[in-house]
Amino acid sequence: MFRPLILDRYIIRKFIGTYLFSLALIAVVIIIFDISEKIQNFVEKEAPLRAIIFDYYLNFIPYIVNMFSSLFVFITVILFTSQMASHSEIIAILSGGMSFRRLMYPYFISAAFICALSLVLNLFVIPPANAKRLAFEEQYVVSPFYNSNRNMHFQVDTGTFVYMETFITWNNTAQQFSIEKFSDNKLRSKISAGSARWDEEKEIWKLSKYVKRTLQDSGETIERGEEMEMTINLDAADLKRRQNFTESMDYTELEDYIALLKQRGDKSIKYALIQKNTRIAVPFSAFILTLIGVSLSSRRVRGGIGLKIGIGLALSFSYILFLRFSEMFVHSGFLPPAIALWVPNILYAIVAILLYRMAPK
C-alpha cells in the first residue's frame, strides 16, 4: 500500500509548482507576441478594450496553456529532476534503499493530476471559452468566411439527399440545388432548382425556377414553378462554419455533432473525429513524457542541465509534430481517428519503457 513520504510531497510540490510556473510564464510571453501580431486588427476594427481582455484573452489563456501542456510536462520533469541529480539527491535517495520504481510514484501522482486537469479542460472548460474566443476572432480578427467547397452532398434524413454545386455565404444562396428522395432503393422524387436561398427569418429554403419529378409505379409526373418553399434538416449555418468550429463544442455536443455528420455523409466529419480523439489522447501523454523525462534526467552526466533541456525540447516538439502528422493518416483514410491519434502515445510509450529500463536503478 502506498504511503506518501516527505520525499513524495517534496517531489509533487516541485513538479506541480514548476509546471504551473512554466505555463504561466509561457502564457505571458505568447500573449505579448499575440498582441503585437493582432494589434493592427484591433485598431482597424475598433475592438473594445473590455472585449479584448474578457472575451478574447481571458478565454485565450486556457486554450494556449492546454496546447503547450504536454511540452511543459516534459520540460518541467527534465528541469527539476536534473537539478536533483546535479545536487546528488537522486544518488542519495537510491542509496537510502528506495528503488527507482518507487521513486516514480510521486511523479506519476503529479502526472495523474495534470492528466485529469487537462481532460476536464479539454472536455468541458475550454470549449465554451473557445466559443467566445472564436466569436471575437470572427468579428475583429479573421476575414469573412468563404465556403470554397464544390459539389456538396448531404443526407438530411433517411432516404433524403441534398446536392448543391456551390454555396455563396454572403447571400446564403446555393447554386444548382437538388433534393432526391429514395424508398426501397428506388428514386421516388427529385426536385431541381437553379438556385435556393436560405430565409433566416422563416428558417426555410426558397427554391427558384424548380422542376419536381415524382416517380410512381403508374408513371412519372412533372411539375414546374417559379418558387417553392421547403424545410429540410440543413440550414445556412451548417454551410458557414470554419473547420475549427468543433473547438467550441463540449464533449456531449461534439458527440451529437459527429452523429449528425455521419447521417449527412459530410466529409468534414474527419475534423470532428480528430478533435474528439485528440482531446482524450493528448492528456494521457503526461504519463509517457514524465517517464521519459525522469529516465533521461535522473543520471548525472556531462553537459549539465542545458543538454538535458535541449534533449527534452527536441523530444517534446517531435511528439507534437508527430501528433500533427498522425492527422494525415486520418485524412488519407489510412487509419481511423481512434487509432491514428493514439499512435504517437503508443510509440513514445515504447521509447519510455526502453529508457526506463536503461535508467539507473
Residue pairs with C-beta under 8 A, 6 or more apart in sequence:
2 105
4 106
7 93
7 98
7 106
8 105
8 106
8 109
9 106
10 106
11 106
11 107
11 110
12 106
12 109
12 110
14 80
15 76
15 77
15 80
15 106
15 107
15 110
16 110
16 113
16 114
18 76
18 79
18 80
19 72
19 73
19 76
19 110
19 114
22 72
22 75
22 76
22 79
23 65
23 68
23 69
23 72
26 65
26 68
26 72
27 61
27 64
27 65
30 64
31 57
31 60
31 61
31 64
34 60
38 141
41 47
41 140
41 141
42 52
42 140
45 139
45 140
45 141
47 136
47 139
47 140
51 136
51 140
52 136
55 132
55 133
55 135
55 136
56 132
56 133
56 136
56 137
58 129
59 129
59 130
59 132
59 133
59 136
60 133
62 121
62 125
62 126
62 129
63 126
63 129
63 130
63 133
66 118
66 121
66 122
66 126
69 114
69 118
69 282
69 283
69 286
70 282
70 285
70 286
70 289
70 316
70 319
70 320
71 316
71 317
71 320
73 111
73 114
73 285
73 286
73 289
73 290
73 293
74 289
74 290
74 292
74 293
74 312
74 315
74 316
74 319
75 309
75 312
75 313
75 316
76 293
77 107
77 289
77 290
77 293
77 294
77 297
77 312
78 293
78 296
78 297
78 305
78 308
78 309
78 311
78 312
79 305
79 309
81 90
81 293
81 294
81 297
81 298
82 297
82 304
82 305
82 308
82 309
83 305
84 90
84 298
85 91
85 297
85 298
85 299
85 300
86 300
86 304
86 305
88 300
90 103
90 298
90 299
90 300
90 360
91 300
93 103
94 100
94 103
94 360
94 361
99 361
100 298
100 359
100 360
100 361
103 294
103 298
104 291
104 294
107 290
107 291
107 294
108 287
108 290
110 290
111 286
111 287
111 290
112 286
112 287
114 283
114 286
115 283
115 284
115 286
115 287
116 283
118 282
118 283
118 286
119 279
119 280
119 283
122 279
122 280
122 282
122 283
123 250
123 251
123 279
124 250
124 251
126 247
127 247
127 248
127 249
127 250
127 253
127 254
128 248
128 250
130 247
130 248
131 248
134 242
134 244
134 245
134 247
134 248
138 145
144 169
144 170
145 169
145 240
145 241
145 242
146 169
147 166
147 167
147 168
147 169
147 239
147 240
149 166
149 167
150 165
150 166
151 163
151 165
152 163
152 164
152 165
152 167
152 239
153 161
153 162
153 163
153 265
154 161
154 162
154 163
154 234
154 264
154 265
154 266
155 161
155 162
155 263
155 264
155 265
156 162
156 232
156 233
156 234
156 263
156 264
157 232
157 233
159 181
159 182
159 183
160 179
160 180
160 181
160 182
160 232
161 179
161 180
161 181
161 182
162 177
162 178
162 179
162 232
162 234
163 176
163 177
163 178
163 179
163 180
164 174
164 175
164 176
164 177
164 178
164 196
165 174
165 175
165 176
166 174
166 175
166 176
167 173
167 174
167 175
167 236
167 239
168 174
168 175
169 236
169 239
169 240
171 197
172 197
172 198
172 200
172 236
173 195
173 196
173 197
173 198
174 195
174 196
174 197
174 198
174 205
174 239
175 194
175 195
176 194
176 195
177 192
177 193
177 194
177 195
177 196
177 205
177 207
178 190
178 191
178 192
178 193
179 190
179 191
179 230
179 232
180 187
180 189
180 190
181 187
181 188
181 189
181 190
182 188
186 215
187 215
188 214
188 215
188 216
189 212
189 213
189 214
189 215
190 212
190 213
191 207
191 210
191 211
191 212
191 213
191 228
191 230
192 210
192 211
192 213
193 207
193 208
193 209
193 210
193 211
193 228
194 208
194 209
195 207
195 208
195 209
196 205
196 206
196 207
196 208
196 230
197 205
197 206
197 208
198 204
198 205
198 206
198 235
198 236
199 205
199 206
199 229
200 236
202 229
203 231
203 235
204 229
204 230
204 231
205 229
205 230
205 231
205 232
206 227
206 228
206 229
207 227
207 228
207 229
207 230
208 226
208 227
209 225
209 226
210 224
210 225
210 227
210 228
211 222
211 223
211 224
212 222
212 223
212 224
212 225
212 228
213 220
213 221
213 222
214 220
214 221
214 222
214 223
234 264
243 268
243 271
246 254
246 257
246 271
246 272
246 275
246 276
247 275
249 257
251 276
251 279
254 272
254 275
254 276
255 276
257 272
258 269
258 272
258 273
258 276
261 268
261 269
261 272
262 269
270 330
270 331
270 337
273 330
273 337
273 338
274 327
274 330
274 337
274 341
276 337
277 337
277 338
277 340
277 341
277 342
278 323
278 341
281 323
281 341
281 342
281 344
281 345
282 323
284 345
285 319
285 344
285 345
285 348
288 345
288 348
288 349
288 352
289 315
289 316
289 319
289 348
289 352
291 352
291 353
291 355
291 356
292 315
292 348
292 351
292 352
292 355
293 312
294 359
295 352
295 355
295 356
295 358
295 359
296 308
296 311
296 312
296 355
297 308
297 312
298 359
298 360
299 359
299 360
301 307
301 308
319 344
319 348
322 343
322 344
322 347
323 341
323 344
326 335
326 340
326 341
326 343
326 344
327 340
327 341
329 335
329 340
329 343
330 336
330 337
330 340
330 341
334 340
335 343
